[in-house]
Amino acid sequence: MTRETARKVLEIEAQAIRELAARVDETFDRALDLLMACTGRVVATGMGKSGIVAQKVSATLASTGTPSLFLHPAEAIHGDLGRIVQGDCVLAISYSGETQELLTLLPAIKRLGATLVALTGRPRSTLAAAADVHLDVSIREEACPLGLAPTASTTAALAMGDALAMALLERRGFTVEDFAVLHPGGGIGKRLVRIEDVMHKGDQVPRVAPDAAMRQVLFEMTRKRLGMTTVVDGQGRLLGMISDGDLRRLMEQHGDGTLDRSAEQCMTRDPLTIGRGELATAALALMERRRITSLPVVDGGGLVEGVVHLHDLWQTEMI
């Protein structure tokens, strides 16, 4: 019976979300226009479970390029109304549309010069009527067996809030780069680390001239301790690369005679490279797929800007 109840809960909530899709229409567009035109912050508010949904929607908006904060309606009437200023847009969530704490805020919202987008399950409610734009998040039934606990209704409100946030993200042209700036920590931040953040640069980069003797190459590789060296021309452009694997293969073929050769004679021409703005995860995937431990980092003109090593990527705990 317990499993049946669990499955029924999921089916009811999934159905509630599916039915929202048909309501993404001109009214949704108007809500989106209002939020885009907001010159201040999106102030999300709600009581009880709706308040928890509002907090999550606010957090999602803030993390995807739309400045937002959560305002507790009960605290608002005791001084926190000062968080709403002209140019803000209030996003109010209440399934009944008659939550008294929210209704008390309505005159102040208008007086402060903020606009109002409401998410309710009752289009004829007081809150819906007072809103500049009302989005219908009504459901057929709650998933609670008692018909009491907010379940499908809060799921629907949350899904509609996410739909607004993602539509705003797309309309703003919010990019992976923008996302990385706002998510420097945690698992997301690690996945968005750039090559320039982990690469070796400056004097840490092993470099030799094409006419350098292999004894000099060996010294440079040992001194920089990256298991390779770049071979560059007089302007610092990449000509090739020599790895410790290359050295072993050359020694097997030519013995001590390898040390009498030049870097140009021993280097791998046109080695794999990567740009400093690429995601570190891209470098990790490439290096593991090709079974290499280092990648030269070059700019658009072929100038060597750094070297990224497999161990540096592992240390970022991206895997």
Secondary structure as GFF3:
##gff-version 3
##sequence-region A 1 319
A	DSSP	alpha_helix	2	20	.	.	.	ID=ss1
A	DSSP	three_ten_helix	21	23	.	.	.	ID=ss2
A	DSSP	alpha_helix	26	36	.	.	.	ID=ss3
A	DSSP	beta_strand	42	45	.	.	.	ID=ss4
A	DSSP	alpha_helix	48	63	.	.	.	ID=ss5
A	DSSP	beta_strand	68	71	.	.	.	ID=ss6
A	DSSP	alpha_helix	73	76	.	.	.	ID=ss7
A	DSSP	three_ten_helix	80	83	.	.	.	ID=ss8
A	DSSP	beta_strand	89	93	.	.	.	ID=ss9
A	DSSP	alpha_helix	100	111	.	.	.	ID=ss10
A	DSSP	beta_strand	115	120	.	.	.	ID=ss11
A	DSSP	alpha_helix	126	130	.	.	.	ID=ss12
A	DSSP	beta_strand	133	136	.	.	.	ID=ss13
A	DSSP	alpha_helix	152	172	.	.	.	ID=ss14
A	DSSP	alpha_helix	176	182	.	.	.	ID=ss15
A	DSSP	alpha_helix	186	191	.	.	.	ID=ss16
A	DSSP	alpha_helix	195	198	.	.	.	ID=ss17
A	DSSP	three_ten_helix	202	204	.	.	.	ID=ss18
A	DSSP	beta_strand	207	208	.	.	.	ID=ss19
A	DSSP	alpha_helix	214	224	.	.	.	ID=ss20
A	DSSP	beta_strand	228	232	.	.	.	ID=ss21
A	DSSP	beta_strand	238	243	.	.	.	ID=ss22
A	DSSP	alpha_helix	244	254	.	.	.	ID=ss23
A	DSSP	three_ten_helix	255	260	.	.	.	ID=ss24
A	DSSP	alpha_helix	263	266	.	.	.	ID=ss25
A	DSSP	beta_strand	268	269	.	.	.	ID=ss26
A	DSSP	alpha_helix	280	290	.	.	.	ID=ss27
A	DSSP	beta_strand	294	298	.	.	.	ID=ss28
A	DSSP	beta_strand	304	309	.	.	.	ID=ss29
A	DSSP	alpha_helix	310	315	.	.	.	ID=ss30
###
